[in-house]
């Protein structure tokens, strides 16, 4: 996590089905459980053990995980 305990809000999601890549802004107050790929329209869900699609398919873990305040598990 960057200095001053400010979470990174931008992540690059990569669809595991088609490889489509998109830069997204993550919600700061919740984990995002579903995400529809803009490339193939697949509905992405977290890999078992991850709290959200950003933790599973993004370049950066979600803000609640970064802040160690995730209550999804």
PDB file as gemmi writes it, atoms N, CA and C in Angstrom:
CRYST1    1.000    1.000    1.000  90.00  90.00  90.00 P 1                      
ATOM      1  N   UNK A   1       0.846  -1.171   0.000  1.00  0.00           N  
ATOM      2  CA  UNK A   1       0.000   0.000   0.000  1.00  0.00           C  
ATOM      3  C   UNK A   1       0.893   1.237   0.000  1.00  0.00           C  
ATOM      4  N   UNK A   2       0.464   2.308  -0.684  1.00  0.00           N  
ATOM      5  CA  UNK A   2       1.258   3.526  -0.738  1.00  0.00           C  
ATOM      6  C   UNK A   2       1.343   4.215   0.621  1.00  0.00           C  
ATOM      7  N   UNK A   3       2.189   5.213   0.683  1.00  0.00           N  
ATOM      8  CA  UNK A   3       2.364   5.977   1.911  1.00  0.00           C  
ATOM      9  C   UNK A   3       1.053   6.599   2.368  1.00  0.00           C  
ATOM     10  N   UNK A   4       0.974   6.925   3.642  1.00  0.00           N  
ATOM     11  CA  UNK A   4      -0.181   7.580   4.249  1.00  0.00           C  
ATOM     12  C   UNK A   4      -1.416   6.684   4.298  1.00  0.00           C  
ATOM     13  N   UNK A   5      -1.241   5.370   4.113  1.00  0.00           N  
ATOM     14  CA  UNK A   5      -2.356   4.420   4.187  1.00  0.00           C  
ATOM     15  C   UNK A   5      -3.525   4.770   3.287  1.00  0.00           C  
ATOM     16  N   UNK A   6      -3.235   5.330   2.132  1.00  0.00           N  
ATOM     17  CA  UNK A   6      -4.273   5.648   1.146  1.00  0.00           C  
ATOM     18  C   UNK A   6      -4.290   4.516   0.127  1.00  0.00           C  
ATOM     19  N   UNK A   7      -5.435   3.847   0.001  1.00  0.00           N  
ATOM     20  CA  UNK A   7      -5.469   2.708  -0.928  1.00  0.00           C  
ATOM     21  C   UNK A   7      -5.386   3.140  -2.386  1.00  0.00           C  
ATOM     22  N   UNK A   8      -4.829   2.269  -3.202  1.00  0.00           N  
ATOM     23  CA  UNK A   8      -4.820   2.463  -4.652  1.00  0.00           C  
ATOM     24  C   UNK A   8      -6.217   2.117  -5.144  1.00  0.00           C  
ATOM     25  N   UNK A   9      -6.818   2.969  -5.941  1.00  0.00           N  
ATOM     26  CA  UNK A   9      -8.198   2.770  -6.379  1.00  0.00           C  
ATOM     27  C   UNK A   9      -8.320   2.253  -7.806  1.00  0.00           C  
ATOM     28  N   UNK A  10      -7.224   2.246  -8.535  1.00  0.00           N  
ATOM     29  CA  UNK A  10      -7.272   1.835  -9.931  1.00  0.00           C  
ATOM     30  C   UNK A  10      -6.635   0.453 -10.083  1.00  0.00           C  
ATOM     31  N   UNK A  11      -7.302  -0.404 -10.830  1.00  0.00           N  
ATOM     32  CA  UNK A  11      -6.784  -1.745 -11.088  1.00  0.00           C  
ATOM     33  C   UNK A  11      -7.072  -2.101 -12.540  1.00  0.00           C  
ATOM     34  N   UNK A  12      -6.252  -2.946 -13.104  1.00  0.00           N  
ATOM     35  CA  UNK A  12      -6.474  -3.418 -14.469  1.00  0.00           C  
ATOM     36  C   UNK A  12      -6.970  -4.853 -14.381  1.00  0.00           C  
ATOM     37  N   UNK A  13      -8.213  -5.058 -14.808  1.00  0.00           N  
ATOM     38  CA  UNK A  13      -8.815  -6.388 -14.793  1.00  0.00           C  
ATOM     39  C   UNK A  13      -8.525  -7.102 -16.104  1.00  0.00           C  
ATOM     40  N   UNK A  14      -8.194  -8.376 -16.016  1.00  0.00           N  
ATOM     41  CA  UNK A  14      -7.981  -9.209 -17.198  1.00  0.00           C  
ATOM     42  C   UNK A  14      -8.953 -10.378 -17.129  1.00  0.00           C  
ATOM     43  N   UNK A  15      -9.788 -10.495 -18.142  1.00  0.00           N  
ATOM     44  CA  UNK A  15     -10.766 -11.577 -18.185  1.00  0.00           C  
ATOM     45  C   UNK A  15     -10.052 -12.909 -18.393  1.00  0.00           C  
ATOM     46  N   UNK A  16     -10.322 -13.895 -17.524  1.00  0.00           N  
ATOM     47  CA  UNK A  16      -9.682 -15.196 -17.680  1.00  0.00           C  
ATOM     48  C   UNK A  16     -10.256 -16.001 -18.853  1.00  0.00           C  
ATOM     49  N   UNK A  17     -11.402 -15.584 -19.361  1.00  0.00           N  
ATOM     50  CA  UNK A  17     -12.044 -16.312 -20.466  1.00  0.00           C  
ATOM     51  C   UNK A  17     -11.511 -15.879 -21.828  1.00  0.00           C  
ATOM     52  N   UNK A  18     -11.413 -14.559 -22.028  1.00  0.00           N  
ATOM     53  CA  UNK A  18     -11.044 -14.064 -23.360  1.00  0.00           C  
ATOM     54  C   UNK A  18      -9.780 -13.206 -23.382  1.00  0.00           C  
ATOM     55  N   UNK A  19      -9.273 -12.836 -22.207  1.00  0.00           N  
ATOM     56  CA  UNK A  19      -8.068 -12.024 -22.146  1.00  0.00           C  
ATOM     57  C   UNK A  19      -8.292 -10.532 -22.278  1.00  0.00           C  
ATOM     58  N   UNK A  20      -9.566 -10.097 -22.379  1.00  0.00           N  
ATOM     59  CA  UNK A  20      -9.874  -8.670 -22.492  1.00  0.00           C  
ATOM     60  C   UNK A  20      -9.350  -7.944 -21.250  1.00  0.00           C  
ATOM     61  N   UNK A  21      -8.749  -6.793 -21.454  1.00  0.00           N  
ATOM     62  CA  UNK A  21      -8.147  -6.016 -20.378  1.00  0.00           C  
ATOM     63  C   UNK A  21      -8.843  -4.666 -20.280  1.00  0.00           C  
ATOM     64  N   UNK A  22      -9.188  -4.264 -19.051  1.00  0.00           N  
ATOM     65  CA  UNK A  22      -9.833  -2.961 -18.854  1.00  0.00           C  
ATOM     66  C   UNK A  22      -9.400  -2.361 -17.525  1.00  0.00           C  
ATOM     67  N   UNK A  23      -9.092  -1.077 -17.569  1.00  0.00           N  
ATOM     68  CA  UNK A  23      -8.737  -0.325 -16.367  1.00  0.00           C  
ATOM     69  C   UNK A  23     -10.035   0.095 -15.677  1.00  0.00           C  
ATOM     70  N   UNK A  24     -10.141  -0.174 -14.390  1.00  0.00           N  
ATOM     71  CA  UNK A  24     -11.352   0.134 -13.631  1.00  0.00           C  
ATOM     72  C   UNK A  24     -10.998   0.838 -12.325  1.00  0.00           C  
ATOM     73  N   UNK A  25     -11.932   1.625 -11.836  1.00  0.00           N  
ATOM     74  CA  UNK A  25     -11.828   2.238 -10.518  1.00  0.00           C  
ATOM     75  C   UNK A  25     -12.589   1.336  -9.549  1.00  0.00           C  
ATOM     76  N   UNK A  26     -11.945   0.961  -8.458  1.00  0.00           N  
ATOM     77  CA  UNK A  26     -12.561   0.050  -7.500  1.00  0.00           C  
ATOM     78  C   UNK A  26     -13.391   0.805  -6.473  1.00  0.00           C  
ATOM     79  N   UNK A  27     -14.488   0.198  -6.002  1.00  0.00           N  
ATOM     80  CA  UNK A  27     -15.249   0.811  -4.917  1.00  0.00           C  
ATOM     81  C   UNK A  27     -14.403   0.808  -3.644  1.00  0.00           C  
ATOM     82  N   UNK A  28     -14.563   1.828  -2.829  1.00  0.00           N  
ATOM     83  CA  UNK A  28     -13.752   1.926  -1.611  1.00  0.00           C  
ATOM     84  C   UNK A  28     -14.425   1.309  -0.396  1.00  0.00           C  
ATOM     85  N   UNK A  29     -15.730   1.105  -0.473  1.00  0.00           N  
ATOM     86  CA  UNK A  29     -16.463   0.681   0.716  1.00  0.00           C  
ATOM     87  C   UNK A  29     -17.006  -0.741   0.648  1.00  0.00           C  
ATOM     88  N   UNK A  30     -16.694  -1.467  -0.415  1.00  0.00           N  
ATOM     89  CA  UNK A  30     -17.219  -2.825  -0.563  1.00  0.00           C  
ATOM     90  C   UNK A  30     -16.357  -3.612  -1.537  1.00  0.00           C  
ATOM     91  N   UNK A  31     -16.493  -4.918  -1.455  1.00  0.00           N  
ATOM     92  CA  UNK A  31     -15.827  -5.806  -2.407  1.00  0.00           C  
ATOM     93  C   UNK A  31     -16.795  -6.090  -3.549  1.00  0.00           C  
ATOM     94  N   UNK A  32     -16.305  -6.096  -4.773  1.00  0.00           N  
ATOM     95  CA  UNK A  32     -17.159  -6.317  -5.948  1.00  0.00           C  
ATOM     96  C   UNK A  32     -17.145  -7.800  -6.290  1.00  0.00           C  
ATOM     97  N   UNK A  33     -18.281  -8.443  -6.086  1.00  0.00           N  
ATOM     98  CA  UNK A  33     -18.373  -9.886  -6.254  1.00  0.00           C  
ATOM     99  C   UNK A  33     -18.618 -10.297  -7.702  1.00  0.00           C  
ATOM    100  N   UNK A  34     -19.285  -9.469  -8.483  1.00  0.00           N  
ATOM    101  CA  UNK A  34     -19.579  -9.786  -9.887  1.00  0.00           C  
ATOM    102  C   UNK A  34     -19.010  -8.705 -10.793  1.00  0.00           C  
ATOM    103  N   UNK A  35     -18.607  -9.116 -11.998  1.00  0.00           N  
ATOM    104  CA  UNK A  35     -18.128  -8.171 -13.004  1.00  0.00           C  
ATOM    105  C   UNK A  35     -18.395  -8.773 -14.374  1.00  0.00           C  
ATOM    106  N   UNK A  36     -19.051  -8.017 -15.245  1.00  0.00           N  
ATOM    107  CA  UNK A  36     -19.307  -8.490 -16.596  1.00  0.00           C  
ATOM    108  C   UNK A  36     -18.207  -8.007 -17.524  1.00  0.00           C  
ATOM    109  N   UNK A  37     -17.534  -8.935 -18.183  1.00  0.00           N  
ATOM    110  CA  UNK A  37     -16.463  -8.615 -19.120  1.00  0.00           C  
ATOM    111  C   UNK A  37     -17.037  -7.863 -20.316  1.00  0.00           C  
ATOM    112  N   UNK A  38     -16.383  -6.790 -20.692  1.00  0.00           N  
ATOM    113  CA  UNK A  38     -16.819  -6.016 -21.867  1.00  0.00           C  
ATOM    114  C   UNK A  38     -16.440  -6.708 -23.168  1.00  0.00           C  
ATOM    115  N   UNK A  39     -15.527  -7.671 -23.097  1.00  0.00           N  
ATOM    116  CA  UNK A  39     -15.101  -8.373 -24.306  1.00  0.00           C  
ATOM    117  C   UNK A  39     -16.019  -9.514 -24.685  1.00  0.00           C  
ATOM    118  N   UNK A  40     -16.215 -10.459 -23.766  1.00  0.00           N  
ATOM    119  CA  UNK A  40     -16.991 -11.665 -24.088  1.00  0.00           C  
ATOM    120  C   UNK A  40     -18.305 -11.761 -23.314  1.00  0.00           C  
ATOM    121  N   UNK A  41     -18.561 -10.796 -22.457  1.00  0.00           N  
ATOM    122  CA  UNK A  41     -19.796 -10.728 -21.652  1.00  0.00           C  
ATOM    123  C   UNK A  41     -19.897 -11.836 -20.602  1.00  0.00           C  
ATOM    124  N   UNK A  42     -18.788 -12.502 -20.297  1.00  0.00           N  
ATOM    125  CA  UNK A  42     -18.798 -13.493 -19.223  1.00  0.00           C  
ATOM    126  C   UNK A  42     -18.998 -12.777 -17.890  1.00  0.00           C  
ATOM    127  N   UNK A  43     -19.701 -13.414 -16.985  1.00  0.00           N  
ATOM    128  CA  UNK A  43     -19.887 -12.878 -15.648  1.00  0.00           C  
ATOM    129  C   UNK A  43     -18.785 -13.450 -14.763  1.00  0.00           C  
ATOM    130  N   UNK A  44     -17.856 -12.596 -14.377  1.00  0.00           N  
ATOM    131  CA  UNK A  44     -16.734 -13.027 -13.549  1.00  0.00           C  
ATOM    132  C   UNK A  44     -17.133 -13.009 -12.086  1.00  0.00           C  
ATOM    133  N   UNK A  45     -16.641 -14.009 -11.373  1.00  0.00           N  
ATOM    134  CA  UNK A  45     -16.822 -14.120  -9.926  1.00  0.00           C  
ATOM    135  C   UNK A  45     -15.452 -14.409  -9.327  1.00  0.00           C  
ATOM    136  N   UNK A  46     -15.260 -14.089  -8.065  1.00  0.00           N  
ATOM    137  CA  UNK A  46     -13.944 -14.321  -7.461  1.00  0.00           C  
ATOM    138  C   UNK A  46     -13.550 -15.804  -7.458  1.00  0.00           C  
ATOM    139  N   UNK A  47     -12.274 -16.047  -7.528  1.00  0.00           N  
ATOM    140  CA  UNK A  47     -11.727 -17.388  -7.344  1.00  0.00           C  
ATOM    141  C   UNK A  47     -11.955 -17.757  -5.873  1.00  0.00           C  
ATOM    142  N   UNK A  48     -12.325 -18.996  -5.567  1.00  0.00           N  
ATOM    143  CA  UNK A  48     -12.513 -19.374  -4.165  1.00  0.00           C  
ATOM    144  C   UNK A  48     -11.312 -18.972  -3.302  1.00  0.00           C  
ATOM    145  N   UNK A  49     -11.601 -18.319  -2.204  1.00  0.00           N  
ATOM    146  CA  UNK A  49     -10.554 -17.825  -1.313  1.00  0.00           C  
ATOM    147  C   UNK A  49     -10.295 -16.338  -1.467  1.00  0.00           C  
ATOM    148  N   UNK A  50     -10.701 -15.754  -2.607  1.00  0.00           N  
ATOM    149  CA  UNK A  50     -10.581 -14.309  -2.811  1.00  0.00           C  
ATOM    150  C   UNK A  50     -11.913 -13.644  -2.485  1.00  0.00           C  
ATOM    151  N   UNK A  51     -11.861 -12.384  -2.079  1.00  0.00           N  
ATOM    152  CA  UNK A  51     -13.094 -11.703  -1.678  1.00  0.00           C  
ATOM    153  C   UNK A  51     -13.823 -11.050  -2.842  1.00  0.00           C  
ATOM    154  N   UNK A  52     -13.113 -10.750  -3.940  1.00  0.00           N  
ATOM    155  CA  UNK A  52     -13.775 -10.037  -5.032  1.00  0.00           C  
ATOM    156  C   UNK A  52     -13.046 -10.258  -6.358  1.00  0.00           C  
ATOM    157  N   UNK A  53     -13.635  -9.764  -7.425  1.00  0.00           N  
ATOM    158  CA  UNK A  53     -13.052  -9.942  -8.758  1.00  0.00           C  
ATOM    159  C   UNK A  53     -11.722  -9.196  -8.902  1.00  0.00           C  
ATOM    160  N   UNK A  54     -11.556  -8.088  -8.200  1.00  0.00           N  
ATOM    161  CA  UNK A  54     -10.289  -7.356  -8.288  1.00  0.00           C  
ATOM    162  C   UNK A  54      -9.152  -8.150  -7.645  1.00  0.00           C  
ATOM    163  N   UNK A  55      -9.454  -8.836  -6.540  1.00  0.00           N  
ATOM    164  CA  UNK A  55      -8.428  -9.659  -5.890  1.00  0.00           C  
ATOM    165  C   UNK A  55      -8.073 -10.871  -6.752  1.00  0.00           C  
ATOM    166  N   UNK A  56      -9.034 -11.347  -7.543  1.00  0.00           N  
ATOM    167  CA  UNK A  56      -8.783 -12.513  -8.389  1.00  0.00           C  
ATOM    168  C   UNK A  56      -8.181 -12.171  -9.741  1.00  0.00           C  
ATOM    169  N   UNK A  57      -8.652 -11.109 -10.383  1.00  0.00           N  
ATOM    170  CA  UNK A  57      -8.281 -10.841 -11.777  1.00  0.00           C  
ATOM    171  C   UNK A  57      -7.660  -9.472 -12.011  1.00  0.00           C  
ATOM    172  N   UNK A  58      -7.458  -8.702 -10.951  1.00  0.00           N  
ATOM    173  CA  UNK A  58      -6.908  -7.355 -11.093  1.00  0.00           C  
ATOM    174  C   UNK A  58      -5.426  -7.282 -10.783  1.00  0.00           C  
ATOM    175  N   UNK A  59      -4.837  -6.155 -11.138  1.00  0.00           N  
ATOM    176  CA  UNK A  59      -3.420  -5.924 -10.858  1.00  0.00           C  
ATOM    177  C   UNK A  59      -3.207  -5.427  -9.440  1.00  0.00           C  
ATOM    178  N   UNK A  60      -4.286  -4.983  -8.782  1.00  0.00           N  
ATOM    179  CA  UNK A  60      -4.210  -4.448  -7.426  1.00  0.00           C  
ATOM    180  C   UNK A  60      -5.353  -5.059  -6.617  1.00  0.00           C  
ATOM    181  N   UNK A  61      -5.078  -5.475  -5.388  1.00  0.00           N  
ATOM    182  CA  UNK A  61      -6.127  -5.981  -4.501  1.00  0.00           C  
ATOM    183  C   UNK A  61      -7.110  -4.848  -4.188  1.00  0.00           C  
ATOM    184  N   UNK A  62      -8.334  -5.200  -3.818  1.00  0.00           N  
ATOM    185  CA  UNK A  62      -9.376  -4.197  -3.557  1.00  0.00           C  
ATOM    186  C   UNK A  62      -9.028  -3.334  -2.335  1.00  0.00           C  
ATOM    187  N   UNK A  63      -9.585  -2.113  -2.261  1.00  0.00           N  
ATOM    188  CA  UNK A  63      -9.299  -1.224  -1.130  1.00  0.00           C  
ATOM    189  C   UNK A  63      -9.579  -1.828   0.243  1.00  0.00           C  
ATOM    190  N   UNK A  64     -10.704  -2.565   0.455  1.00  0.00           N  
ATOM    191  CA  UNK A  64     -10.882  -3.157   1.779  1.00  0.00           C  
ATOM    192  C   UNK A  64      -9.751  -4.113   2.177  1.00  0.00           C  
ATOM    193  N   UNK A  65      -9.219  -4.888   1.228  1.00  0.00           N  
ATOM    194  CA  UNK A  65      -8.102  -5.771   1.523  1.00  0.00           C  
ATOM    195  C   UNK A  65      -6.848  -4.945   1.759  1.00  0.00           C  
ATOM    196  N   UNK A  66      -6.616  -3.916   0.947  1.00  0.00           N  
ATOM    197  CA  UNK A  66      -5.448  -3.049   1.152  1.00  0.00           C  
ATOM    198  C   UNK A  66      -5.461  -2.420   2.534  1.00  0.00           C  
ATOM    199  N   UNK A  67      -6.653  -2.036   3.010  1.00  0.00           N  
ATOM    200  CA  UNK A  67      -6.800  -1.373   4.307  1.00  0.00           C  
ATOM    201  C   UNK A  67      -6.971  -2.389   5.445  1.00  0.00           C  
ATOM    202  N   UNK A  68      -6.944  -3.668   5.111  1.00  0.00           N  
ATOM    203  CA  UNK A  68      -7.111  -4.760   6.070  1.00  0.00           C  
ATOM    204  C   UNK A  68      -8.442  -4.627   6.819  1.00  0.00           C  
ATOM    205  N   UNK A  69      -9.490  -4.208   6.071  1.00  0.00           N  
ATOM    206  CA  UNK A  69     -10.810  -4.061   6.666  1.00  0.00           C  
ATOM    207  C   UNK A  69     -11.860  -4.887   5.938  1.00  0.00           C  
ATOM    208  N   UNK A  70     -11.416  -5.836   5.127  1.00  0.00           N  
ATOM    209  CA  UNK A  70     -12.335  -6.670   4.357  1.00  0.00           C  
ATOM    210  C   UNK A  70     -13.077  -7.601   5.311  1.00  0.00           C  
ATOM    211  N   UNK A  71     -14.395  -7.616   5.191  1.00  0.00           N  
ATOM    212  CA  UNK A  71     -15.229  -8.487   6.028  1.00  0.00           C  
ATOM    213  C   UNK A  71     -15.999  -9.480   5.202  1.00  0.00           C  
ATOM    214  N   UNK A  72     -15.476  -9.771   4.019  1.00  0.00           N  
ATOM    215  CA  UNK A  72     -16.171 -10.665   3.088  1.00  0.00           C  
ATOM    216  C   UNK A  72     -15.956 -12.127   3.398  1.00  0.00           C  
ATOM    217  N   UNK A  73     -14.852 -12.464   4.014  1.00  0.00           N  
ATOM    218  CA  UNK A  73     -14.506 -13.854   4.217  1.00  0.00           C  
ATOM    219  C   UNK A  73     -15.113 -14.399   5.445  1.00  0.00           C  
TER     220      UNK A  73                                                      
END                                                                             
